[in-house]
Structures are given as C-alpha cells and as structure tokens.
Amino acid sequence: MKYQIVSLNIGQPKVRELQGKMVETGFIKERVTESIWLSKTGFNGDGQADLKNHGGLDKAILLYPYDHYAFWEGKYNRKFNIPAFGENLTIEGLTEETVYIGDEFELGEAIIQVSQPRQPCFKIAGVHQLKDITALVTETGYGGYYCRVIKEGYVSSKDTLKFKKKYKREFSIKSVHNLLFHDRENQHAMKELLQVDSLANSVKRTLSKRIK
C-alpha cells in the first residue's frame, strides 16, 4: 500500500517565548519541496534543542497524521497550518490506530521503522497558546509517532510512503500510548510489549520500571 505525503518539514532550533519563558525549541518547522537527505539521526537541516527528550536513533523523524487536523480545527475553531505539531512528515491515511510498532515503510530512497508514540510536551501548548491542548493530545492519543531510519537516502514531498513489512507482534501506536498514559496498571500487556524488539529503548525503560 502507498500513502500520500502531505508535507515534508524541517527546521533548526529557535528561541521563542513560551508561557512567559524564553525557550529554545526545534518544534517550529517549515515546509520544503526539494529532496532532503535522511540519515540515521534525521533530515539534513533539521534539529532538536532538547536532546534529552527529542532526537536520537529511535526518534529520528516524527510523523503526524493529516487526518487529525480537522479535529483540532473543529475543537478550537481556528486554522492549524502545517506543520502545526512539529512533525517532519505530515502523512495522510496512517493514524495511530493503524500503525504498529516495527512496521517498515519505504520513504523515497530511505526505509523507516515505527518505534514509539510521540509523548506530548508543554511546547505544543506554548506555540499555539492553548493551555489545554497538551492534555487533550494525551487524552485523545493524537500525538503522532516516531520512526528510526533503517536505510538512509533522499526524500522529497513528492514521494509516497510505501508499506514494506509488518512486525510479527502487533502493538499499535494507539495501544502503546494507552499503556503509557491511561492503562498504566496492565502488567500483562506491558510484559508482552517489552518482547517487541523494535520498541524504542526509552519506552522499554519506562515500562520496565512499572513491572512488579
């Protein structure tokens, strides 16, 4: 199956006033049309300010479903311009419910693998000046998801995302999000999820601490 790339977005960290504080953030990105090199650590020209919580091999690129934009625009009665959620790829047709940990996709010349849900932070609220949106992202699970890069290569917004391979153990991004934020006492599901090799190491550490 092939999925449409709505937008390819990159940006270097910038200092912005968020919630009354000057904060350096890589959240603010711009749409690009030229081919961009995708390495193991992300797109050329893209960067993160908070390297403790963002970036790295397991979080090389962030994908966000275009499908959710209508929900946010209806909720707040305002326009959300792409990339409103700091995503590298705005993608149509691949939501958190239909994407699974370990799924692999061909992306232009590159190959990427789904690794974990995006864990929302205060910067979403700060950039959009909406105090409750971070909590609502957590409630709905409409946060997007990260991928690692299996094979490097050039990518453009004219490419499609082609399904390549599904991991044998099926945990959707939505189900992992629920375990992290809502179903926090489900020991059996957490133990099962920890058997998924392609799950991001940071999520494995979080879940391991909850196992009794």
LOMAR-806904 format. One line per 8 residues: number of its first residue (from 1); their letters; for each residue x, z, y of N, C-alpha, C, O. Coordinates in Angstrom, 1 decimal. Atoms other than C-alpha are relative to their C-alpha. Example, Ala and Ser with C-alpha at 12.3 -4.5 7.8 and 13.67 -1.06 7.14 Angstrom:
1) AS) 0.9:0.0:-1.2:12.3:7.8:-4.5:0.9:0.0:1.2:1.9:0.7:1.2 ~ -0.9:0.0:-1.1:13.7:7.1:-1.1:-0.8:0.8:1.1:-0.3:0.9:2.2
// end
This chain:
1) MKYQIVSL) 0.8:0.0:-1.2:0.0:0.0:0.0:0.9:0.0:1.3:2.0:0.5:1.3 ~ -0.8:0.1:-1.3:1.1:-0.7:3.6:-0.9:0.7:1.1:-2.1:0.7:1.1 ~ 0.6:-0.8:-1.0:0.3:1.5:6.6:0.6:-0.5:1.4:1.8:-0.7:1.5 ~ -0.4:0.5:-1.3:0.4:0.5:10.3:0.7:1.0:0.8:0.3:2.1:0.9 ~ -0.7:-0.8:-1.0:3.0:1.9:12.7:-0.7:-0.2:1.3:-0.6:-1.4:1.8 ~ 0.6:0.2:-1.3:1.1:2.5:15.9:1.0:0.1:1.1:1.0:-0.7:2.1 ~ -1.1:-0.2:-1.1:4.2:3.6:17.9:1.2:0.6:-0.6:1.1:1.5:-1.5 ~ -1.3:-0.5:0.3:7.9:4.3:17.4:0.5:0.7:1.3:0.5:0.1:2.3
9) NIGQPKVR) -0.2:-0.8:-1.2:9.0:7.1:19.8:1.3:0.8:-0.2:1.6:1.4:-1.2 ~ -1.3:-0.8:0.0:12.4:8.7:20.7:0.2:0.6:1.3:-0.5:0.2:2.3 ~ -0.4:-0.6:-1.3:13.8:10.9:23.4:1.0:1.1:-0.2:1.1:1.8:-1.2 ~ -1.0:-1.0:0.0:16.6:13.2:24.3:-0.6:1.3:0.6:-1.5:1.2:1.4 ~ 0.6:-1.2:-0.6:16.0:16.9:25.2:0.0:0.0:1.5:1.0:-0.5:2.1 ~ 0.2:-0.1:-1.4:14.8:17.5:28.7:-0.4:1.5:0.4:-1.0:2.2:-0.4 ~ 0.4:-1.3:-0.4:14.4:20.7:30.7:-1.4:-0.1:0.8:-1.5:-0.9:1.7 ~ 1.3:0.0:-0.6:10.7:21.4:31.6:-0.5:1.4:0.2:0.0:2.3:-0.5
17) ELQGKMVE) 0.7:-1.3:-0.2:8.7:24.3:33.0:-1.2:0.1:-1.0:-2.1:-0.7:-0.8 ~ 1.1:-0.2:1.0:6.5:25.5:30.1:-0.4:1.5:0.1:0.4:2.4:-0.2 ~ 0.6:-1.3:0.0:4.3:28.5:30.5:0.8:0.9:0.9:1.1:2.1:0.6 ~ -0.7:-0.8:-1.0:6.3:29.7:33.6:1.5:0.1:-0.3:2.1:0.8:0.5 ~ -1.4:-0.1:0.3:9.7:29.3:32.0:0.6:-1.4:-0.1:0.0:-2.3:-0.6 ~ -0.7:1.2:0.1:12.3:26.6:32.2:0.5:-0.1:-1.5:1.3:0.7:-1.9 ~ -0.3:0.2:1.4:12.7:25.3:28.6:0.6:-1.4:-0.3:0.0:-2.4:0.2 ~ -0.5:1.3:0.4:14.9:22.6:27.1:-0.7:-0.4:-1.3:-0.8:0.4:-2.2
25) TGFIKERV) 0.8:0.4:1.1:12.8:20.6:24.7:0.2:-1.5:-0.3:0.3:-2.3:0.6 ~ 0.0:1.4:0.4:13.0:17.3:22.7:-1.4:-0.5:-0.3:-1.5:-1.6:-0.9 ~ 1.4:0.4:0.3:9.2:17.2:22.4:-0.4:-1.2:0.7:-1.2:-2.0:0.2 ~ 0.5:1.1:-0.9:8.8:14.7:25.2:0.8:-1.3:-0.4:2.0:-1.4:-0.2 ~ -0.6:1.2:0.5:9.4:11.2:23.8:-0.7:-1.2:0.6:-1.7:-1.1:1.2 ~ 0.6:1.2:-0.6:8.8:7.6:24.9:0.0:-1.1:-1.1:0.8:-1.1:-2.0 ~ 0.2:1.2:0.9:7.6:4.5:23.0:1.1:-1.0:0.2:1.5:-1.3:1.3 ~ -1.0:1.1:-0.1:10.2:1.9:22.2:-0.4:-1.1:-0.9:-1.1:-0.9:-1.9
33) TESIWLSK) 0.4:1.2:0.7:9.8:-1.6:20.9:1.2:-0.6:-0.7:1.0:-1.4:-1.7 ~ -1.2:0.6:0.7:13.4:-2.5:19.9:0.3:0.7:-1.3:-0.2:1.8:-1.6 ~ -0.4:-0.6:1.3:14.9:-1.9:16.4:0.9:1.2:0.3:1.8:1.1:1.1 ~ -0.8:-1.2:-0.2:16.4:1.6:16.2:0.6:0.4:-1.4:-0.1:0.3:-2.4 ~ -0.6:-0.4:1.2:18.9:2.8:13.6:-0.5:1.4:-0.4:-0.5:2.3:0.4 ~ 0.4:-1.3:0.6:17.6:5.6:11.4:1.0:0.5:-0.9:1.3:-0.1:-2.0 ~ -1.0:-0.6:0.8:20.3:7.8:10.0:-0.6:1.2:-0.8:-1.7:1.5:-0.7 ~ 0.5:-1.2:0.8:20.1:10.8:7.7:-0.5:1.1:0.9:-1.3:2.0:0.4
41) TGFNGDGQ) 0.4:-1.1:-0.9:19.7:13.0:10.7:-1.1:-0.4:1.1:-1.4:0.4:1.9 ~ 1.1:0.4:-0.9:17.1:10.9:12.6:0.4:-1.3:0.7:1.3:-2.0:0.4 ~ -0.1:1.2:-0.7:16.7:8.0:15.0:1.2:0.1:1.1:1.3:1.1:1.7 ~ -1.0:0.1:-1.1:19.6:6.9:17.3:-0.7:0.1:1.3:-1.8:-0.5:1.5 ~ 0.6:-0.2:-1.3:18.8:8.1:20.8:-1.1:1.1:0.0:-1.6:1.4:1.1 ~ 1.0:-1.1:0.0:16.5:10.9:19.6:0.8:1.3:-0.2:1.9:1.3:-0.8 ~ -0.7:-1.3:0.2:17.4:14.6:19.7:-0.9:1.2:0.1:-2.0:1.0:0.5 ~ 0.7:-1.3:-0.1:16.3:18.2:19.5:0.8:1.0:0.7:2.0:1.0:0.7
49) ADLKNHGG) -0.6:-1.0:-0.7:17.0:21.1:21.7:0.2:1.3:-0.8:1.3:1.9:-0.8 ~ 0.0:-1.2:0.8:16.2:23.9:19.3:0.4:-0.4:-1.4:-0.5:-0.7:-2.3 ~ -0.5:0.4:1.3:18.4:23.1:16.3:-0.2:1.0:-1.1:0.0:0.7:-2.3 ~ 0.4:-1.0:1.0:17.4:26.3:14.5:-1.3:-0.3:-0.7:-1.4:-0.2:-1.9 ~ 1.3:0.3:0.5:13.8:25.2:14.1:-0.4:-1.4:-0.1:-1.4:-1.8:-0.7 ~ 0.3:1.5:0.0:14.0:21.4:14.5:1.2:-0.7:-0.4:2.3:-0.3:-0.3 ~ -1.1:0.9:0.4:16.1:18.6:13.1:0.6:0.4:-1.3:0.0:1.3:-2.0 ~ -0.7:-0.2:1.3:18.4:18.6:10.1:-0.5:-1.0:-1.0:-1.4:-1.8:-0.7
57) LDKAILLY) 0.2:1.0:1.0:18.3:16.6:6.9:-1.5:0.0:-0.5:-2.1:-1.0:-0.7 ~ 1.4:-0.1:0.5:14.8:17.9:5.8:-1.0:-0.4:1.1:-2.2:-0.6:0.7 ~ 0.9:0.3:-1.1:13.3:17.3:9.2:0.6:-1.1:0.9:0.6:-1.0:2.1 ~ -0.7:1.1:-0.7:15.0:14.0:10.2:-1.0:-0.7:1.0:-0.6:-1.0:2.1 ~ 1.0:0.7:-0.9:11.8:12.4:11.6:-1.4:0.7:-0.2:-1.7:1.2:-1.3 ~ 1.4:-0.5:0.0:8.3:13.6:12.5:-1.0:-1.1:0.1:-1.0:-1.9:1.0 ~ 1.1:0.9:-0.1:5.2:11.6:11.7:-1.3:0.7:0.4:-1.5:1.8:0.0 ~ 1.3:-0.6:-0.4:1.8:12.2:13.3:-1.1:-1.1:-0.2:-0.9:-2.2:0.2
65) PYDHYAFW) 1.1:0.9:0.2:-1.5:10.6:12.2:-0.7:-0.4:1.3:-1.2:0.5:2.0 ~ 0.8:0.5:-1.1:-3.1:8.4:14.9:-1.4:0.4:-0.2:-2.2:0.5:0.8 ~ 1.4:-0.3:0.4:-6.3:9.3:13.1:-0.5:1.3:0.7:-1.7:1.4:0.9 ~ 0.4:-1.3:-0.6:-6.3:12.8:14.8:-0.2:-0.1:1.5:-0.8:0.8:2.1 ~ 0.1:0.1:-1.5:-6.1:11.5:18.4:-1.5:0.1:0.5:-1.7:0.7:1.5 ~ 1.4:0.0:-0.4:-9.9:11.0:18.6:-0.5:1.5:0.0:-1.3:1.8:0.8 ~ 0.4:-1.4:0.1:-10.4:14.6:17.5:0.4:0.8:1.2:-0.4:1.5:1.9 ~ -0.5:-0.7:-1.1:-8.2:16.0:20.2:-0.6:-0.4:1.3:-0.9:0.4:2.2
73) EGKYNRKF) 0.6:0.5:-1.2:-9.6:13.8:22.9:-1.5:0.5:0.1:-2.0:0.8:1.2 ~ 1.4:-0.6:0.0:-13.2:14.9:21.9:0.0:1.5:0.3:-0.9:2.0:1.0 ~ 0.0:-1.4:-0.2:-12.2:18.5:21.8:0.3:0.4:1.4:-0.4:1.4:1.9 ~ -0.4:-0.4:-1.3:-10.6:18.7:25.2:-0.5:-1.0:1.1:-0.3:-0.8:2.3 ~ 0.6:1.0:-1.0:-12.5:15.7:26.9:1.1:-0.5:0.9:0.9:-0.5:2.2 ~ -1.1:0.5:-0.7:-9.2:14.2:28.0:0.8:-1.0:-0.8:0.7:-1.0:-2.0 ~ -0.8:0.9:0.7:-6.9:11.4:27.1:1.4:0.6:-0.4:2.0:1.3:0.3 ~ -1.3:-0.4:0.5:-3.8:12.1:24.9:0.8:-1.3:-0.2:0.5:-2.1:-1.1
81) NIPAFGEN) -0.8:1.2:0.1:-1.2:9.5:25.5:1.1:0.1:-1.1:1.7:1.1:-1.2 ~ -1.0:0.1:1.1:1.0:8.5:22.5:1.4:0.0:0.7:1.6:-0.7:1.6 ~ 0.1:-0.9:1.1:3.3:10.3:21.6:-0.3:1.4:0.4:0.6:2.2:0.9 ~ 0.4:-1.3:-0.6:1.3:13.4:22.6:0.4:1.2:-0.8:0.4:2.3:-0.3 ~ -0.4:-1.1:0.8:2.6:15.5:19.7:1.4:0.0:-0.4:1.9:0.6:-1.3 ~ -1.5:0.0:0.2:6.3:14.9:20.0:0.5:-0.8:-1.3:1.6:-0.5:-1.7 ~ -0.3:0.6:1.2:6.2:12.6:17.0:1.0:-1.2:0.2:1.0:-1.9:1.2 ~ -0.8:1.2:0.1:8.8:9.9:16.1:-0.8:-1.2:-0.4:-0.6:-2.3:0.2
89) LTIEGLTE) 0.9:1.1:0.4:6.2:7.8:14.4:-1.4:0.4:0.1:-1.8:1.4:-0.5 ~ 1.4:-0.2:0.0:2.6:7.6:15.2:-0.5:-1.0:-1.0:-0.4:-2.2:-0.9 ~ 0.3:0.8:1.2:1.1:6.3:11.9:-1.5:0.0:-0.2:-2.1:1.1:-0.1 ~ 1.4:0.1:0.3:-2.4:5.1:11.0:-0.3:0.0:-1.5:0.3:-0.8:-2.2 ~ 0.5:0.0:1.4:-4.1:6.0:7.7:0.7:0.9:-0.9:0.4:1.0:-2.1 ~ -0.7:-0.9:0.8:-1.7:8.6:6.4:-0.1:1.4:0.6:0.7:1.9:1.3 ~ 0.2:-1.4:-0.5:-3.1:12.1:7.1:0.6:1.0:-0.9:1.1:0.7:-2.0 ~ -0.6:-1.1:0.8:-2.0:15.5:5.9:-0.7:0.2:-1.3:-0.1:0.7:-2.3
97) ETVYIGDE) 0.8:-0.1:1.2:-4.7:15.3:3.2:0.4:-1.0:-1.1:0.2:-0.8:-2.3 ~ -0.2:1.1:0.9:-3.5:12.0:1.7:1.5:-0.2:-0.2:1.9:-1.0:-1.0 ~ -1.4:0.1:0.2:0.3:12.5:1.9:0.5:1.2:-0.7:0.1:2.3:-0.5 ~ -0.5:-1.0:0.9:2.2:14.5:-0.7:1.5:0.3:0.1:2.2:-0.6:0.4 ~ -1.4:-0.4:0.0:5.5:16.4:-0.8:0.7:-0.9:-1.0:0.2:-1.0:-2.2 ~ -0.7:0.8:1.0:8.0:14.0:-2.4:-0.4:-1.5:0.1:0.3:-2.3:-0.5 ~ 0.4:1.4:-0.2:6.1:10.8:-1.5:1.2:-0.8:0.7:1.7:-0.3:1.7 ~ -1.0:0.8:-0.6:8.6:8.0:-0.7:-0.6:-1.3:0.6:-1.5:-1.9:0.0
105) FELGEAII) 0.5:1.2:-0.6:8.0:5.1:1.7:1.1:-0.8:0.5:2.2:-0.3:0.9 ~ -0.9:0.9:-0.7:9.9:2.0:2.8:-0.4:-0.1:1.4:-1.6:-0.3:1.8 ~ 0.2:0.0:-1.5:10.2:2.1:6.6:1.0:-1.0:0.6:2.1:-0.6:0.8 ~ -1.0:1.0:-0.4:11.8:-1.1:7.8:1.0:-0.2:-1.1:0.7:-0.4:-2.2 ~ -1.1:0.1:0.9:15.2:-1.2:6.2:0.2:1.4:-0.7:0.9:1.4:-1.7 ~ -0.3:-1.4:0.5:15.1:2.6:5.5:-1.0:0.4:-1.1:-2.1:-0.3:-1.3 ~ 0.9:-0.6:0.9:13.5:4.7:2.8:-0.1:1.5:0.4:0.9:2.2:0.6 ~ 0.2:-1.4:-0.4:12.0:8.1:3.8:-0.8:0.8:-1.1:-1.6:0.1:-1.9
113) QVSQPRQP) 0.7:-0.8:1.0:10.6:11.0:1.7:-0.7:1.2:0.8:0.0:1.9:1.6 ~ 0.8:-1.1:-0.6:7.9:13.5:2.8:0.6:1.4:-0.5:0.8:1.6:-1.7 ~ -0.7:-1.2:0.4:9.5:17.0:2.9:-0.8:1.3:0.3:-0.7:2.3:-0.4 ~ 0.7:-1.2:-0.4:7.2:19.5:4.7:-1.0:-0.2:1.1:-0.9:-1.2:1.8 ~ 0.9:0.1:-1.2:4.3:20.1:7.2:0.8:0.4:1.2:1.8:1.0:1.2 ~ -0.5:-0.4:-1.3:5.1:20.4:10.8:-0.6:1.4:0.4:-1.8:1.6:0.3 ~ 0.4:-1.3:-0.4:4.9:24.1:11.9:-0.1:0.0:1.5:0.9:0.0:2.2 ~ 0.1:0.1:-1.5:3.4:24.1:15.4:0.6:1.1:0.8:0.6:2.3:0.3
121) CFKIAGVH) -0.6:-1.0:-0.8:5.1:25.9:18.2:-0.6:0.0:1.4:-1.5:-0.8:1.7 ~ 0.6:-0.2:-1.3:4.3:27.0:21.7:0.2:-1.2:1.0:-0.6:-1.3:1.9 ~ -0.3:1.1:-0.9:5.7:23.8:23.2:-1.2:-1.0:0.1:-1.3:-1.7:1.1 ~ 1.1:0.8:-0.1:2.6:21.9:22.3:-1.0:0.4:1.1:-1.5:-0.4:1.9 ~ 0.9:-0.5:-1.0:0.5:24.2:24.4:0.6:-0.1:1.4:-0.1:-0.4:2.4 ~ -0.6:0.0:-1.3:3.1:24.3:27.2:0.0:-1.4:0.6:-0.3:-1.6:1.8 ~ -0.1:1.4:-0.5:3.5:20.5:27.5:-1.4:-0.5:0.5:-1.5:-1.1:1.5 ~ 1.4:0.4:-0.3:-0.3:19.9:27.5:-0.8:1.0:0.9:-1.9:0.6:1.4
129) QLKDITAL) 0.6:-1.1:-0.8:-1.1:23.1:29.5:-1.4:0.3:-0.6:-2.4:0.4:0.1 ~ 1.2:-0.4:0.7:-3.7:24.0:26.9:0.3:1.2:-0.8:1.0:1.1:-1.9 ~ -0.4:-1.2:0.6:-3.4:27.6:25.9:-0.3:0.2:-1.5:0.4:0.8:-2.3 ~ 0.5:-0.2:1.4:-5.3:27.4:22.6:0.3:-1.1:-0.9:0.0:-1.0:-2.1 ~ -0.2:1.2:0.9:-4.1:24.1:21.2:1.0:0.3:-1.1:0.8:-0.2:-2.2 ~ -0.9:-0.3:1.1:-1.2:25.6:19.2:-0.8:0.7:-1.2:-0.6:0.4:-2.3 ~ 0.8:-0.7:1.0:-3.6:27.9:17.4:-1.0:-0.9:-0.7:-1.3:-0.8:-1.9 ~ 1.0:0.9:0.6:-6.1:25.1:16.9:0.8:-1.0:-1.0:0.2:-1.4:-2.0
137) VTETGYGG) -0.8:0.8:1.0:-3.3:22.9:15.3:0.2:0.8:-1.3:0.1:0.2:-2.4 ~ -0.2:-0.8:1.2:-2.6:25.8:12.9:-1.3:0.1:-0.8:-1.3:0.0:-2.0 ~ 1.3:-0.2:0.6:-6.3:26.2:12.2:-0.4:-1.3:-0.8:-0.9:-1.2:-1.9 ~ 0.4:1.3:0.6:-7.0:22.5:11.5:1.0:-0.6:-1.0:0.6:-1.3:-1.9 ~ -1.0:0.6:0.8:-3.7:21.6:9.9:0.4:-1.4:0.6:1.1:-2.1:-0.1 ~ -0.4:1.3:-0.6:-3.4:18.6:12.3:1.3:0.1:0.7:1.4:-0.2:1.9 ~ -1.3:-0.2:-0.6:0.3:19.1:12.9:0.9:-1.1:-0.3:2.0:-1.2:0.3 ~ -0.9:1.0:0.4:1.8:16.1:11.3:1.0:0.5:-1.1:0.8:1.6:-1.7
145) YYCRVIKE) -0.9:-0.4:1.1:4.7:16.2:8.8:1.4:-0.7:0.2:1.5:-1.7:0.8 ~ -1.4:0.4:-0.1:8.4:15.8:8.5:0.4:-0.8:-1.3:-0.1:-0.7:-2.4 ~ -0.6:0.7:1.1:10.4:13.4:6.3:1.5:0.0:0.1:2.1:0.1:1.2 ~ -1.4:0.2:0.0:14.0:13.2:5.2:0.3:-1.5:-0.3:-0.6:-2.2:-0.6 ~ -0.4:1.4:0.2:15.9:9.9:5.0:0.8:-0.2:-1.2:1.9:0.4:-1.4 ~ -0.6:0.2:1.2:16.8:8.7:1.6:1.0:-1.2:0.1:2.1:-1.2:-0.4 ~ -0.9:1.1:-0.2:18.3:5.4:2.7:-0.1:-0.4:1.5:-1.2:-0.5:2.1 ~ 0.0:0.3:-1.4:19.4:4.6:6.3:-0.3:-1.5:0.2:-0.1:-2.3:-0.7
153) GYVSSKDT) 0.3:1.4:-0.3:18.5:1.4:8.1:-0.7:-0.1:1.4:-1.0:0.9:2.0 ~ 0.6:0.2:-1.3:17.0:-0.2:11.2:-1.5:0.0:-0.2:-2.1:-0.5:-1.2 ~ 1.5:-0.1:0.0:13.3:0.4:12.0:-0.5:-0.4:1.4:0.1:-0.2:2.4 ~ 0.7:0.4:-1.2:11.0:-1.1:14.6:-1.5:0.3:-0.1:-2.0:0.5:-1.2 ~ 1.4:-0.2:0.0:7.4:-0.6:15.7:-0.8:-1.1:-0.7:-2.0:-0.9:-0.9 ~ 0.7:1.2:0.6:6.6:-4.0:14.2:0.0:0.1:-1.6:-0.7:-0.6:-2.2 ~ 0.0:-0.2:1.4:7.4:-2.7:10.7:-1.2:0.7:-0.5:-2.0:1.2:0.3 ~ 1.1:-0.8:0.6:4.9:-1.3:8.3:0.7:1.1:-0.9:1.8:1.0:-1.3
161) LKFKKKYK) -0.4:-1.1:0.9:5.2:1.9:6.2:-0.5:-0.4:-1.4:-1.8:-0.4:-1.6 ~ 0.4:0.4:1.3:5.1:0.8:2.5:0.2:1.1:-1.0:1.3:1.6:-1.2 ~ -0.1:-1.0:1.1:4.3:3.2:-0.3:1.0:-0.4:-1.1:0.8:-1.6:-1.5 ~ -1.0:0.3:0.9:7.2:3.3:-2.7:-0.1:0.8:-1.3:-0.2:0.2:-2.4 ~ 0.0:-0.9:1.2:7.0:6.3:-5.1:-0.7:1.3:0.3:-0.5:1.9:1.3 ~ 0.7:-1.3:-0.1:4.9:9.4:-5.7:0.8:1.0:-0.9:1.2:0.7:-2.0 ~ -0.6:-1.1:0.7:6.4:12.7:-6.8:-0.9:0.5:-1.1:-2.1:0.4:-0.9 ~ 0.8:-0.3:1.1:5.2:13.9:-10.2:-0.9:1.3:0.2:-2.0:1.4:-0.4
169) REFSIKSV) 0.8:-1.2:-0.3:3.9:17.3:-8.9:-0.7:-0.2:1.4:0.0:-0.5:2.4 ~ 0.8:0.4:-1.1:1.1:16.8:-6.4:-0.4:1.2:0.9:-1.3:2.0:0.5 ~ 0.4:-1.0:-1.1:1.0:19.1:-3.3:-0.1:-0.8:1.3:0.9:-1.3:1.8 ~ 0.2:0.7:-1.2:-0.5:17.5:-0.3:0.6:0.8:1.2:0.8:2.0:1.1 ~ -0.4:-0.7:-1.2:0.8:18.4:3.2:-1.0:1.0:0.4:-0.7:2.1:0.8 ~ 1.1:-1.0:-0.3:-2.6:20.0:3.8:0.1:1.2:-0.8:-0.1:2.3:-0.3 ~ 0.0:-1.1:0.9:-2.3:22.2:0.8:1.2:0.9:0.3:1.1:2.1:0.2 ~ -1.1:-0.8:-0.3:1.2:23.3:1.7:-0.2:0.8:1.3:0.2:1.9:1.5
177) HNLLFHDR) 0.4:-0.7:-1.3:0.0:24.1:5.3:-0.9:1.2:-0.3:-0.7:2.2:0.3 ~ 0.9:-1.1:0.3:-2.8:26.2:3.9:0.8:1.2:-0.7:0.5:2.3:-0.3 ~ -0.8:-1.1:0.6:-0.3:28.2:1.8:0.8:0.7:1.0:1.0:1.9:0.9 ~ -0.8:-0.6:-1.1:1.9:28.8:4.8:-0.7:0.8:1.0:-0.3:1.8:1.4 ~ 0.7:-0.6:-1.1:-0.8:29.8:7.2:-1.3:0.7:-0.3:-1.8:1.5:0.4 ~ 1.4:-0.5:0.3:-4.1:30.6:5.5:-0.1:0.7:-1.3:-0.6:1.8:-1.4 ~ 0.2:-0.6:1.4:-3.9:31.2:1.7:1.3:0.7:-0.3:2.0:0.3:-1.3 ~ -1.4:-0.6:0.1:-0.8:33.4:2.1:0.2:0.9:-1.2:1.3:1.3:-1.5
185) ENQHAMKE) -0.2:-0.9:1.2:-1.5:35.6:-1.0:-0.1:-0.7:-1.3:-0.2:-0.1:-2.4 ~ 0.2:0.8:1.2:-1.9:32.8:-3.5:1.4:-0.1:-0.7:2.1:-1.1:-0.6 ~ -1.3:0.0:0.7:1.1:33.7:-5.7:0.2:-1.1:-1.0:1.3:-1.7:-1.1 ~ -0.2:1.0:1.0:0.4:31.3:-8.4:0.3:-1.4:0.6:1.2:-2.1:0.1 ~ -0.2:1.3:-0.6:0.2:28.3:-6.1:1.4:-0.1:0.6:2.0:-1.1:0.6 ~ -1.3:0.0:-0.6:3.3:29.3:-4.3:1.1:-0.1:-1.0:2.1:-0.9:-0.8 ~ -1.0:0.2:1.0:5.3:29.6:-7.5:0.0:-1.4:-0.5:1.1:-2.0:-0.8 ~ 0.1:1.5:0.4:4.0:26.1:-8.5:0.7:-0.8:1.0:1.5:-1.8:0.7
193) LLQVDSLA) -0.5:0.8:-1.0:5.0:24.7:-5.2:1.6:0.1:0.1:2.3:-0.8:0.4 ~ -1.4:-0.2:0.0:8.5:26.2:-5.5:0.7:-0.8:-1.0:2.0:-1.0:-1.0 ~ -0.5:0.8:1.0:9.0:24.0:-8.5:0.2:-1.5:0.5:0.8:-2.3:-0.2 ~ -0.1:1.3:-0.5:8.8:20.9:-6.3:1.4:-0.2:0.7:1.6:0.4:1.8 ~ -1.4:0.2:-0.4:12.5:19.8:-5.8:0.0:-0.5:1.5:0.9:-0.2:2.2 ~ -0.1:0.7:-1.3:11.7:17.7:-2.7:-0.6:0.8:1.2:-0.6:0.3:2.3 ~ 0.5:-0.8:-1.1:10.1:20.5:-0.7:1.2:0.5:0.8:2.2:0.8:0.3 ~ -1.1:-0.4:-0.9:12.2:21.4:2.3:0.5:1.4:-0.3:-0.3:2.3:-0.6
201) NSVKRTLS) -0.6:-1.3:0.4:14.6:24.3:1.8:-0.5:1.1:0.9:-0.7:2.3:0.4 ~ 0.5:-1.0:-0.8:13.3:26.2:4.8:-1.4:0.5:-0.4:-1.7:1.7:-0.4 ~ 1.3:-0.4:0.6:9.8:26.3:3.3:0.1:0.7:-1.3:-0.6:1.7:-1.5 ~ -0.3:-0.7:1.2:11.2:27.3:0.0:0.4:1.5:0.3:0.0:2.4:-0.4 ~ -0.5:-1.4:-0.3:12.9:30.3:1.6:-1.2:0.9:0.5:-1.3:2.0:0.2 ~ 1.1:-0.7:-0.5:9.7:31.3:3.4:-0.9:0.5:-1.1:-1.3:1.6:-1.2 ~ 0.9:-0.4:1.1:7.6:31.2:0.2:0.7:1.0:-0.9:0.0:1.9:-1.4 ~ -0.7:-0.9:1.0:10.3:32.9:-1.9:-0.1:1.5:0.5:-0.2:2.4:-0.3
209) KRIK) 0.1:-1.3:-0.5:10.1:35.9:0.4:-1.4:0.7:-0.2:-1.5:1.9:-0.2 ~ 1.3:-0.6:0.2:6.4:36.3:-0.3:-0.3:0.3:-1.4:-1.3:0.9:-1.8 ~ 0.2:-0.2:1.5:6.7:36.2:-4.1:0.3:1.4:-0.4:1.3:2.0:-0.1 ~ -0.2:-1.4:0.4:6.2:39.7:-5.5:0.5:0.1:-1.5:0.7:1.2:-2.0
// end
